[in-house]
Amino acid sequence: MELWERLWEKIEPMWAVDFHSHIPIGRESAGSIARLLCYHYSETDAMNAGMSYEDYISWPTEEERARLLVRYLPKTIGTTTYAGLHEVARGLFGFEGRISSETWGELCELADGLMSRPGWEEEVLRKNRTVWVFGTNDPFEPLEGAKPWYQVCLRLDRFLLPDEHPLPSTIAALEETSGREMRTLSDFLEGLEGRFRSFKEYGAVSAAVSLPPDFSLERGSASPDAVFGKLREGLWVSSEEMRALKAKLFYSVLELCRKYGMVFQLMLGVVRKVRRGVEHRGDGLGQDPNMFRTFWEPLNLYSDVVFDFTVLSLADQHQLCVLVKNFPNAVCSGLWWYCNTPSIIEQVVRMRLEILGVYPQNGQNTDAYMLEQGYYKMRQYKRALCRALASMVEDRFFSEEEAVEVAR
């Protein structure tokens, strides 16, 4: 048995926390294999294999869309998502064949029957060795009904990115929730604190935001209060004015993280809708030479707030390690989206250990939209972790026994 396989035998049974997902309260399981297949990773892969987006969205139900998508699935062989779907089919549903149009009906009958059983969600968590799952929750969604193993997390994009999320709609939601009018920026920030307070009451320990690579905290000379007033009335604002408001909002969030003892989870590098006309299926990534410099000042000013960083580009992973090495209140966190592939995981895990050691980093998060996806994502991570640790044992960084403790 190879070294990495011996490590796998000891590391695979370890329980973990999934500290970032998009799993919604009340619909934690996929419920059907069609929903599991109609995931934006699979959709993008199928479009790359020739599937027409227009044909795909013309079908009104997930079941009909899945029957179209599965025709293109064999052409996506080699992708992480293709491998992951088959790992779920084998490990959770006991389906040993290849997923194709010919086997789709058999898989649907088997998987949908299993997912309808009482206690299925807890069974998936047991098989995946997951003790706790963090969601990513809209500031205004109801939090009642969260399962005992579900951790709510306040998602802040609607507050911090008024150029992507129209401010009037956020104001309207705040007014409905709070029962008071939001006429000024001060009112708006009080409403934001109300969201922090509400989430804290439901046990939240973190807030999260996804930021583009060119996100800036330059305050400039524009008045954030005046900019807020213009946006509230639906008026045009310049890029300089928008930056001034976003800087004010960002630092206000840091004050609230400090006040309520919350970790600030930052996902850096996404560029939305690089391919137009396909909604969320066309998001890409970008790089900016000032992306990490942007956070030097807040990391210095808020040394008592934990900044939990993950980045979308492999090319940014080394700079992130250097940032975290210089700030004790910064943490490297998981492998996200386009970096969540086994070969990249193996490379980055070793680099992070070599530069940072164990303490200032988290393991993996699934970024999953349903529990069943987390099964393959966590297992792919653990295998890559075992290979990375095995190579470090061979290079005499630590012993085989110590490698197991590093994983733990």
C-alpha positions in Angstrom: 0.0 0.0 0.0 1.4 3.4 -1.0 2.0 6.1 1.6 -0.9 8.3 0.5 -3.2 5.3 0.7 -2.2 4.6 4.3 -2.8 8.2 5.1 -6.2 8.0 3.4 -7.2 5.1 5.7 -6.6 7.4 8.7 -7.8 10.7 7.3 -10.9 9.7 5.4 -12.8 8.8 8.7 -12.0 12.3 10.2 -15.0 14.5 10.8 -14.9 18.0 9.4 -16.7 21.4 9.3 -17.9 22.7 6.0 -17.5 26.4 6.6 -18.9 27.7 3.4 -21.8 26.5 1.3 -24.9 27.8 -0.5 -27.2 25.1 0.9 -30.6 26.7 1.6 -32.6 26.3 4.7 -35.5 24.0 4.0 -34.1 22.5 0.9 -30.8 21.0 2.1 -30.9 17.8 0.0 -31.1 17.9 -3.8 -34.3 15.8 -3.5 -33.9 14.6 -7.0 -31.0 13.5 -9.2 -32.3 16.0 -11.8 -31.6 18.9 -9.4 -28.2 17.5 -8.6 -27.3 17.4 -12.3 -28.7 20.9 -13.1 -25.9 22.6 -11.2 -24.2 25.6 -12.8 -20.8 23.7 -13.0 -22.5 20.9 -15.0 -24.4 23.4 -17.1 -21.3 25.3 -18.1 -19.5 22.0 -18.9 -22.4 20.9 -21.0 -22.5 24.2 -22.9 -18.7 23.8 -23.6 -19.6 20.4 -25.0 -22.1 21.8 -27.4 -25.4 22.1 -25.5 -27.4 25.1 -26.6 -28.3 27.4 -23.7 -31.4 28.6 -25.4 -32.6 25.0 -25.8 -31.7 24.2 -22.2 -33.6 27.1 -20.6 -36.6 26.5 -22.9 -37.5 23.5 -20.8 -39.6 24.6 -17.8 -38.6 21.9 -15.3 -35.4 20.5 -13.9 -36.4 17.0 -15.0 -36.8 18.1 -18.6 -33.6 20.1 -18.5 -31.7 17.2 -17.0 -32.8 14.9 -19.8 -31.2 17.3 -22.3 -28.1 17.9 -20.2 -27.3 14.2 -19.6 -26.9 13.7 -23.4 -23.8 16.0 -23.2 -22.4 14.6 -19.9 -20.2 11.9 -21.5 -18.5 14.6 -23.5 -17.4 16.3 -20.2 -15.4 13.3 -19.1 -12.2 14.3 -17.3 -13.7 17.3 -15.5 -13.9 17.5 -11.8 -17.7 17.8 -11.9 -18.0 14.7 -14.1 -15.9 12.7 -11.7 -17.8 14.1 -8.7 -21.2 13.2 -10.1 -20.1 9.6 -10.5 -18.6 9.5 -7.0 -21.9 10.7 -5.6 -23.8 8.0 -7.7 -21.5 5.3 -6.4 -21.0 6.4 -2.8 -24.5 7.7 -1.9 -26.8 5.8 -4.3 -24.9 2.6 -5.0 -25.0 3.1 -8.8 -21.9 1.6 -10.4 -22.5 2.4 -14.1 -21.7 5.4 -16.2 -24.2 8.2 -16.2 -25.7 8.6 -19.7 -29.0 9.0 -21.5 -29.3 5.2 -21.5 -28.8 4.8 -17.8 -30.6 8.0 -16.7 -33.9 6.4 -15.9 -32.4 3.7 -13.8 -30.3 6.3 -11.8 -33.4 8.5 -11.3 -35.4 5.7 -9.9 -32.7 4.6 -7.5 -31.5 8.0 -6.4 -34.8 9.8 -6.1 -36.1 6.9 -4.0 -33.2 7.1 -1.6 -33.4 10.9 -1.3 -37.1 10.7 -0.3 -36.3 8.5 2.8 -36.7 9.9 6.3 -33.3 10.8 7.8 -31.6 11.0 4.4 -29.9 14.3 5.1 -28.3 13.0 8.3 -27.2 9.8 6.4 -25.4 12.0 3.8 -23.7 13.9 6.6 -22.6 10.7 8.3 -21.2 9.3 5.0 -19.4 12.6 4.4 -18.1 12.8 7.9 -19.5 16.4 8.2 -20.5 17.6 11.6 -21.4 21.2 10.8 -22.5 23.0 7.6 -22.2 26.8 7.2 -24.8 28.4 4.8 -24.6 31.7 3.0 -27.8 33.4 3.9 -29.5 36.4 2.3 -29.8 39.2 4.9 -33.6 39.1 4.6 -34.4 35.4 4.4 -36.2 33.7 7.3 -33.8 31.7 9.4 -36.4 29.7 11.3 -36.2 26.0 10.5 -32.4 25.7 10.3 -31.4 22.2 11.2 -29.2 21.6 14.4 -26.2 20.9 12.2 -26.7 24.1 10.1 -24.8 27.3 10.8 -26.3 30.5 9.4 -23.9 33.1 7.9 -24.8 36.7 6.9 -24.1 37.3 3.2 -23.4 41.0 2.7 -23.0 41.5 -1.1 -26.3 43.5 -1.2 -24.9 46.0 1.3 -21.3 46.2 0.1 -21.7 46.2 -3.6 -24.4 48.8 -4.5 -23.1 49.0 -8.1 -24.0 45.3 -8.6 -27.1 45.1 -6.3 -29.4 48.2 -6.8 -29.5 50.1 -3.6 -33.2 51.0 -3.7 -34.2 47.3 -3.6 -31.9 46.8 -0.5 -33.4 49.9 1.1 -37.0 48.6 0.4 -36.2 45.3 2.0 -34.7 47.0 5.0 -37.7 49.2 5.4 -40.0 46.2 5.2 -38.0 44.3 7.7 -37.4 47.1 10.2 -40.7 48.9 9.8 -39.0 52.3 9.5 -38.0 54.5 6.6 -34.4 54.6 5.5 -33.9 58.2 4.4 -30.2 58.7 5.2 -27.0 56.7 5.2 -27.1 56.7 9.0 -30.6 55.1 8.9 -29.2 52.5 6.4 -26.3 51.6 8.6 -28.6 51.2 11.6 -30.7 48.8 9.5 -27.5 46.9 8.6 -26.7 46.6 12.3 -30.2 45.2 12.8 -29.3 42.4 10.3 -26.1 41.7 12.3 -28.1 41.6 15.5 -30.8 39.3 14.1 -28.3 36.8 12.7 -26.3 36.8 15.9 -29.5 35.8 17.7 -29.7 32.8 15.4 -26.1 31.8 16.3 -24.2 33.4 13.4 -20.4 33.6 13.9 -19.5 35.1 10.5 -20.4 37.4 7.8 -19.4 36.9 4.1 -18.9 38.8 0.9 -17.7 38.0 -2.6 -15.6 40.9 -4.1 -14.3 41.6 -7.6 -10.5 41.8 -8.0 -10.6 45.6 -8.5 -12.5 46.3 -5.3 -11.1 49.5 -3.9 -11.2 51.2 -0.5 -10.1 54.6 -1.8 -12.3 57.2 0.0 -11.6 60.1 -2.3 -13.3 63.5 -1.7 -16.9 62.5 -2.3 -19.4 62.5 0.6 -20.8 59.0 1.2 -24.0 60.5 2.6 -24.5 62.5 -0.6 -23.8 59.5 -2.8 -26.3 57.4 -0.8 -28.9 60.1 -1.3 -28.3 60.1 -5.0 -28.5 56.3 -5.3 -31.6 56.3 -3.2 -33.3 58.6 -5.7 -32.1 56.5 -8.6 -29.6 59.1 -9.9 -26.3 58.4 -11.7 -23.1 58.5 -9.6 -19.5 58.5 -10.8 -17.1 55.7 -10.2 -15.2 57.9 -7.7 -18.5 58.6 -5.8 -19.3 54.8 -5.8 -15.9 54.0 -4.4 -16.4 56.5 -1.6 -19.7 54.9 -0.6 -18.3 51.4 -0.8 -15.4 52.2 1.4 -17.7 53.7 4.0 -19.9 50.6 3.9 -16.9 48.2 4.1 -15.5 49.9 7.2 -18.9 50.0 8.8 -19.2 46.3 8.4 -15.8 45.9 10.1 -17.1 47.9 13.0 -20.0 45.6 13.2 -17.9 42.4 13.0 -15.8 43.8 15.9 -18.9 44.7 17.9 -20.7 41.4 17.4 -17.6 39.2 17.4 -18.0 37.9 13.9 -15.4 36.5 11.5 -15.4 38.3 8.1 -15.2 35.8 5.3 -13.9 37.4 2.0 -14.0 35.6 -1.3 -11.8 37.5 -3.8 -11.5 37.5 -7.5 -14.8 36.8 -9.2 -15.8 38.7 -12.3 -19.5 38.4 -12.9 -21.0 37.6 -16.3 -17.9 37.5 -18.5 -20.1 35.6 -20.9 -23.2 37.6 -21.4 -26.7 36.1 -21.8 -26.3 33.0 -19.7 -26.9 34.5 -16.2 -24.8 33.0 -13.4 -23.4 30.3 -15.8 -21.0 32.8 -17.3 -19.0 34.0 -14.3 -15.2 34.2 -14.6 -12.2 35.4 -12.7 -9.7 38.3 -12.9 -6.6 39.6 -11.2 -5.6 43.0 -10.1 -2.1 44.0 -8.8 -3.7 46.0 -5.9 -6.1 43.3 -4.8 -4.2 42.3 -1.7 -2.8 45.8 -1.0 -6.4 46.9 -0.6 -6.7 45.0 2.7 -3.4 46.1 4.3 -5.1 49.1 6.0 -8.2 47.3 7.3 -6.1 44.4 8.6 -3.9 46.9 10.5 -6.8 48.9 11.8 -9.0 45.9 12.9 -6.4 43.6 14.4 -9.1 42.1 16.6 -11.3 41.0 13.7 -10.5 37.7 11.9 -10.3 38.1 8.1 -11.0 34.7 6.5 -9.7 34.9 2.9 -10.2 32.6 -0.1 -9.2 33.5 -3.7 -10.5 32.3 -7.1 -7.3 32.3 -9.1 -4.4 29.9 -8.7 -2.0 32.7 -9.5 -3.2 34.6 -6.4 -2.7 31.8 -4.0 1.0 32.6 -3.2 0.2 36.3 -2.5 -2.6 35.3 -0.2 -0.1 33.1 1.8 2.2 36.1 2.1 -0.6 38.3 3.2 -1.7 35.8 5.9 1.9 35.3 7.0 2.2 39.0 7.8 -1.2 39.4 9.7 -2.1 37.2 12.6 -5.7 38.2 12.2 -5.8 36.7 8.6 -6.6 33.1 7.7 -6.3 31.2 4.4 -9.6 29.4 3.8 -10.4 26.5 1.6 -10.1 26.0 -2.2 -12.9 27.9 -4.0 -14.7 27.2 -7.3 -12.1 27.3 -10.1 -9.4 26.3 -7.6 -11.5 23.4 -6.2 -10.0 20.8 -8.4 -7.8 17.9 -7.1 -4.5 18.9 -8.9 -4.8 22.5 -7.7 -5.8 21.5 -4.2 -2.7 19.3 -3.9 -0.4 22.0 -5.0 -1.9 24.8 -2.9 -2.3 22.7 0.3 1.5 21.9 0.2 2.4 25.5 -0.5 0.2 26.8 2.3 1.7 24.3 4.7 5.3 25.2 3.7 4.7 28.9 4.0 2.2 29.1 6.9 2.1 25.8 8.8 -1.1 24.5 10.2 -2.5 27.2 12.4 -3.5 30.2 10.1 -5.5 28.2 7.6 -8.8 26.3 7.4 -9.2 23.1 5.5 -11.8 22.8 2.9 -15.3 24.2 2.2 -17.6 22.6 -0.4 -19.3 25.7 -1.8 -22.1 23.2 -2.4 -25.7 24.1 -3.2 -27.0 20.8 -1.9 -25.7 18.3 0.6 -25.0 15.5 -1.9 -22.5 17.7 -3.7 -20.5 18.1 -0.5 -19.9 14.4 -0.5 -17.7 14.4 -3.6 -16.1 17.8 -2.9 -14.9 16.8 0.5 -13.7 13.4 -0.6 -11.7 14.9 -3.5 -10.2 17.4 -1.1 -9.2 14.6 1.4 -7.5 12.6 -1.3 -5.5 15.6 -2.6 -4.6 16.4 1.0 -3.3 12.8 1.5 -1.2 13.1 -1.6 0.2 16.5 -0.5 1.0 15.2 3.0 2.6 12.0 1.6 5.0 14.1 -0.6 5.9 16.2 2.5 6.6 13.0 4.5 8.9 11.8 1.7 10.7 15.2 1.7 11.2 14.9 5.5 9.0 17.8 6.6 7.4 15.5 9.2 6.7 11.9 9.9 3.8 9.8 8.8 2.3 10.0 12.3 2.7 13.8 12.3 1.0 14.0 8.9 -2.1 12.5 10.4 -2.1 15.2 13.1 -1.5 17.9 10.5 -4.6 16.7 8.7 -6.6 16.6 11.9 
